[in-house]
Structure formats: C-alpha cells, structure tokens
Amino acid sequence: MDKRSLSERDICTKYITPALRKAGWDEITQIREEVSFTKGRIIVRGKLVSRGKGKRADYILSVKPNIPIAIIEAKENALPVAAGMQQGLEYAETLGIPFVFSSNGDGFVFHDRTGSSPTPETTLTLDEFPSPADLWARYRAWKGLSDKAAAVTLQDYFDDGSGKSPRYYQVNAVNAAIEAIAKGQDRVLLVMATGTGKTYTAFQIIWRLWKAGQKKRILFLADRNVLIDQTMVNDFRPFAGSMAKLSTQSKTIERADGTLADLTLALDKKRRIDTSYEIYLGLYQAITGPDESQKLYKEFSPDFFDLIVIDECHRGSAADDSAWREILDHFSSATQIGLTATPKETEYASNIDYFGAPVYSYSLKQGIRDGFLAPYKVIKVHIDRDVQGYRPVQGQLDRDGEEVEDRIYNTKDFDRTLVLDDRTKLVAQKVTDFLTQSGDRMAKTIVFCVDQEHAARMRQALINENADLVAQNHRYVMRITGNDKEGLDQLGNFIDPEAAYPVIVTTSRLLSTGVDAQTCRLIVLDREVGSMTEFKQIVGRGTRVHEDTQKLYFTVMDFRGSTSHFADPDFDGEPVQIYQPDTDDPITPPDDAPQTGDDGEPLPPEPGTDETVLIDPAGPMTGAGATGHPTRKVYVDGVGAQIVAERVEYLDESGKLVTESLRDYTRKALQKQFSSLDAFLTRWNSARRKEAVVEELEAEGLPLDMIAAELGKDLDPFDLICHIAFDAKPLTRQERAENVKKRDVFTKFGPKARAVLEALLDKYADEGVMTLDDPGVLKIAPFSGMGSVVELIRAFGGKPGFEQAVRDLQSAIYEESA
C-alpha cells in the first residue's frame, strides 16, 4: 500500500485514530471526528439565499463530553506533517481549545497554546501522542484548578438522550463560568447576543453546579413573566420536582413540544414561602417594591441562596441605586451570574463595575458569521416632514377647533406632542408596500411606535391599508402593549411559528426585549431609539433563524434615523445591505447589492460550489407594488437632517436672508430674549411650568433640540441656554440628579412618596421629562407598578401636596445654578 496515495480519511482511520487509541483515548466518550461547529454563514443575494460552508474540525478530543481540550487537523500524507497547523490554530482560538495537533499520518506536530511549554511547537512520533491524563494535567496547571475545583469543572452536562448538544460558544460560556466559580469567583458576567440561547446556557451552568453539590439553593431572576414561565416549562424542565416559582398566580403553560404543564408555586395565597425547594424562579417586581411589605425577598435569610442567576442584567441591576440591586445586596454572600446581550456601561450604571469583566462574550457579528443568527438588510426612509420640519400656516386649527401654536415642529414632536395623520398613514403605506413588493404579506412584522397611543393609531392606519387581509382575519394587525389585554393575549400566537395570526403588531416598548419572535421578518422603527442597549435589543428581535419557515434573514425599516447606531463603534453586527430609496424608487432593496465575505472581499454574484442554496426564487414575483395608492413625496437625502441641524436661514433687520452657523444664530437670539444670565435665571425660576420657557423660545423660532443635536450633548434645556448664551459650564441631567440625591432632599417624606420622587428624578435624568407635576405620569412604568394614581398621590397627602413636592424637586434640580 502506497501511504502517499491514501485519502485524508484513510490517514485518519489507519494511522491517527489507532495512535489515539494506543495513548488511552476512549473512542466513545473522548474522541469526536469530523465535528461541524458552525452552521455556515447565511449569504443573501436579493431573494436568492445560500449558506456558506461551516467550519469542521477533523478531531476534537474531550476529557469528558463537552469539555474539549485538544484539536487535530489531518492532511494527506503527500503534505508535510505540519500542513494543518494554521487551520487548527484558527479553529482552536474560536473553540477556546489550548492544545493543537497536525498530522499527515507520519507523526504529529504539537502546539501548546498555554505558553507553559519550553517551545510552543514540538514534533512527536505516532507513539508519543499524549494521554488524556497528561493533557488534563497540563490544562489544570494552565487554569490553576485545585483538586476541588477540578472536580467541579469535570461535572457532566445534562443529556436528555435526544442527541441535542450545546453549540460551541455555549460550551465555551458554560465552561468559562464553571471554571471561574470553581476557583472562587463570586461575580460572573456572560455577554451573549440575543438569540444565542442564554437561558439554555444558564440551565447547563446551574445543572452542573447543582449536580456537583457546589450550589444547593439557586434563584433565577428575570423581569418578564413570560421569561419565567417559558423557562420553567422548557429549558429548566429537568429541574421539575425541585423547582418552583415565587408567585401566587397558578398557570398552565404550553411547552415547546405542544404539551401543557402546570407551574409549581412556592407561595400560598397569603404569600407564605415554601422553603423546601432547591431551584426558585422569581420576577423582580413580584419580590420587591417601595413598601417594606412588598420586599418578599427579605423573608429568606441572606445566606439562603448559594447561587443567583440574573437574566437580562443590563435592564435593572446595573445601577447602584436600583430597586433590583437591593435583592442582590441582600444575598451578597451568594455567587451571582449576570446574563446580558448588551452590557450597560455609563458613568452611572455599569455591569462590569459590579460583575467584573465578562468571562466570555459572543457577539452579534460572530453569531451572523457562524450562521447561527440571521443577517439583515436596512431600509432608511426619510419623510419630508421629519427632514424639513413642520410649521403650521397662520390660523391653523386642530381637530378640536383650537389654533395650533405657531412654531417649528420636528421629528421629536411627531406623535409625541403633535400628531400629523398624513405622516402616520404614509408610514403604514410604506410598510404595506414593502410586504406587498417582497411577495409575502404574511411576514411577521413588529412596528415600534413612540407610545401606546401612537401604537393604537398605527394599528388603525395599517388596518386601513390592508383591509382585504383584515376582512379575512381581524387579527391580521394588532396592538400589543402593556395596557391592552386583547393584544397581550395574542402575544403567544405572534411568537408561535405555527400560528399565522397576528401578522403585524404595533407596540411601544413591550416587544423590544425578551420576546423570542423566531419568525419575525420585518422590524419597523417609527420612534427614536437613543439607547445603544435598547437598539441592540430591538435588532435582536429578528436575529433568530427559523429554517422550517425559511426565515433566514430579516429587514429593518427605519423612519426616524435610529439606525445611525450602526456607525457607533459599540455596535458589532453590521447589516449586509443598507438601502436608501429615492423618491420614485421601490421600497424593497435591489437584488444586485454587492456582498462581502468575512475578510471584506467581494463575494461572487452566484453561489459557489461550497455553498448550499436554501431559497432559489422560481421567477419574478407577480403583482409587486400593485397597491393602488399614490406615492407621497419622501425625501431620502441621508444628510438632509444633518444639514438642517447645522445651518439655519433667517431674515435680518433689513429683511435680507442670512445663513450662519446655528450656534451663533442661537446665541444672538437668546441674548435678545434675556439681557443677562440673571435675567434668564429670574424667568426660569419664576416659571411654574419650566416647559413654558422652552415653548416661548420655540415660538420665536428657536427649537433647542436642533442646537443640542449639533453640539452632540444630551443637556437639559436650562443648561443648553446657559451654555450657549452665557458660556456657563453645563451640567448633564445625570449630574443634576446626582446632586439632588447627595443633598438627600426626600427625607421628610414617607417610603412610598420618597420612592415616587426618586423615580421621577430618575425619569428626569434618563429622559429629560420636565412636566414632572403632571399626575398622568403616574399611570406609566415604573409608577404603575407602585400602586394606583390615587394611592400614590395620597402618599403626599393629596394632589396639592404632590404638586408642591414636585415643584420643590424641580427647584432642587436647578438649585446650584440659581
């Protein structure tokens, strides 16, 4: 037999596998051959969708299943023994494997990535391949694992016998967390992109620590009931009998396989806790609150739990003074694991400050390139009213017959303080055009709106645009918001791949996080998304791949410029195509957009031999764009809004049109309004409604949000005016809020009133809310979770007491500048 004529597979069978067997490796439990560890990137060429070749290792050696420690790349004997080393090293870096071998059947080249060997690479004969014990000893030394820590690290994964095994990055995340905890680290952060299976990863971590006897009582915390309920009946199902929910509300939940399950509860009707369980799942809001009687978590002793896992930890536990942090502080002796797709890092809230640097991260970009997450296209639509602003004609009346205030309105006003019905209808028309032209009007769609009222109007506009399909099923378009029971009841159907309806849902914030919408193909942004954290979460609603329904990519349609976040270096998942339609262009992107590979090089226009075609359209779609509606003029100039923000034209005293920088123009105009800083402070402090001062300026043609956009600073209008007109050092809203907290101005109030004022201050800091004395604000989150409006106002002794308290709060906010 001529060894040089053998195939790579023959070399593996006749030479490499026998050498492994001789070194003591078990073929059943420790050796895996031809292991595919990525799916292969999904490549979208118009409507033709293919999947690239996944990465496959010739051998992965594990000390125990799912605890890999070595990789072998095999080559034909005609090639040098080290021919597979570079490929092996690339794979090992992805898989987090320290020991890499290359072989052509004559022997091995061994590369030790731990840095503990005298030389990184050595040549071995076939008989010198290291034993499992040898490599495990090297691994332990590299990781610094004691005997006790090593025993925990070797604990088996859960195996249900179905053949399902965790993906490589889930193995990396689980092993990194287990090793950190085994070595005594008590705060652990895992960062994994939306759609990559954080809950399943958390289950395997908990299972191994629980089975190893390392952690005996465990608390899993989340902030959405649906997350708790679905976790209990799906990923955490193996804990049945040892697991209960901290709730008094019994439920029957449908599992992923269609069977029904009753949730086990740890609380009786009197909120007494059954402490006989080992795994508890709790909703933050259900176990804490502003009143002492609501702090259910205090019924547990501080050392009751050994392990706490915090799902979506960016949303509440990052801030030092958050209500949720008090739960973590109460159980400070427990090991705490934070799970997030979007770690929150600001001056005032930091996951990393609390948990430490992530022990493992798996980004959106990695998920898309590996083929586990769906790629996406972006359509940017610029509406003329948004770009140019809107100024009512003299004497313009609203629906109630009242005269519309004469000032310039822009995108921040639309659907928040001013409603232009034609704008809403235009958005609904463009969404409908896209679904029609794409050939799939049954594509699951989420439309993000400014607030619940806007979501209701958008629902109506979409119903009118799709009257034919609504006539077939009234649930074709639905609003799903926190205050809409009928809509909330349909949430399960919307995320169920088997349920056809609802198809289009309008929402404000409810669906932005934590909802597993596997078949969502279109995400529409008709509200500004200022937070990078929230933006990543919203994009994450579409990133799940669902091959059974051929959901392999999705589209983001942006009406408000929110996709400017793509330019932020903190965003890590670039779209495959960004399309800005011109006035007369179709709303769907062209099919001939160039695609690039992982290395940035252009891909060929047709799938190669190493790609698998997943969708091959038989021919052109018929009836595309036949909506029967006239097209309104839409401005698409991507820098149009920027130009408006940077320059302004105005008539000077001689009636001459003058163009100058917006900052200079604003300074001059403000100094005409207020002769000095003292004059402005007197006007500001005397105004019962601070917003009235801003409205007066806007009526004079001075919309402050434009100058704020040019400065690129998120300032309070007060600081913006002081800074631009009088060169005063500005403070951010966060700094003003912090100053109020340091002065401790809430001590004279009771617990509930104090909680309301603190939440109002947070709302001012986060959102710049100035109408704090409007009782209507108490109807929305987080106040709605503290009690009814009547209860909250009663905590201040009545409405006058509430209004006075808020006026005092506003005075405190601006005290240091008065």
QUIMOQUI-V810090 format. One record per run of one state. SS is the DSSP state (A for helix, B for strand, O for the rest). FROM is the first residue (numbers start at 1). LEN is the number of residues. Records with the same first field share a line. If there is no record, write none. Layout:
SS: FROM-LEN ; FROM-LEN
This chain:
O: 1-2 ; 6-2 ; 23-8 ; 37-5 ; 46-2 ; 52-4 ; 65-2 ; 75-10 ; 96-3 ; 104-3 ; 113-8 ; 129-3 ; 144-3 ; 154-14 ; 183-4 ; 193-5 ; 212-6 ; 223-2 ; 234-3 ; 240-3 ; 246-6 ; 255-5 ; 263-2 ; 266-1 ; 268-5 ; 274-5 ; 288-4 ; 295-1 ; 300-7 ; 311-8 ; 320-5 ; 331-4 ; 341-4 ; 346-3 ; 356-4 ; 363-1 ; 371-2 ; 374-1 ; 381-3 ; 389-1 ; 392-5 ; 398-5 ; 404-4 ; 410-4 ; 415-3 ; 419-2 ; 439-5 ; 449-3 ; 466-1 ; 473-4 ; 480-5 ; 490-1 ; 496-8 ; 508-2 ; 513-7 ; 526-6 ; 543-1 ; 545-1 ; 550-1 ; 552-1 ; 559-3 ; 568-9 ; 580-16 ; 597-5 ; 603-9 ; 616-24 ; 652-5 ; 674-3 ; 687-3 ; 700-4 ; 712-3 ; 716-1 ; 727-5 ; 744-7 ; 768-7 ; 780-3 ; 786-3 ; 795-4 ; 814-1 ; 818-1
A: 3-3 ; 8-15 ; 85-11 ; 126-3 ; 132-12 ; 147-7 ; 168-15 ; 198-14 ; 225-9 ; 237-3 ; 284-4 ; 292-3 ; 296-4 ; 325-6 ; 351-5 ; 364-7 ; 384-5 ; 421-18 ; 452-14 ; 467-6 ; 485-5 ; 491-5 ; 510-3 ; 532-11 ; 547-3 ; 562-6 ; 640-7 ; 662-12 ; 677-10 ; 690-10 ; 704-8 ; 717-10 ; 733-11 ; 751-17 ; 775-5 ; 783-3 ; 789-6 ; 799-15 ; 815-3
B: 31-6 ; 42-4 ; 48-4 ; 56-9 ; 67-8 ; 99-5 ; 107-6 ; 121-5 ; 187-6 ; 218-5 ; 243-3 ; 252-3 ; 260-3 ; 265-1 ; 267-1 ; 273-1 ; 279-5 ; 307-4 ; 319-1 ; 335-6 ; 345-1 ; 349-2 ; 360-3 ; 373-1 ; 375-6 ; 390-2 ; 397-1 ; 403-1 ; 408-2 ; 414-1 ; 418-1 ; 444-5 ; 477-3 ; 504-4 ; 520-6 ; 544-1 ; 546-1 ; 551-1 ; 553-6 ; 577-3 ; 596-1 ; 602-1 ; 612-4 ; 647-5 ; 657-5 ; 715-1 ; 732-1
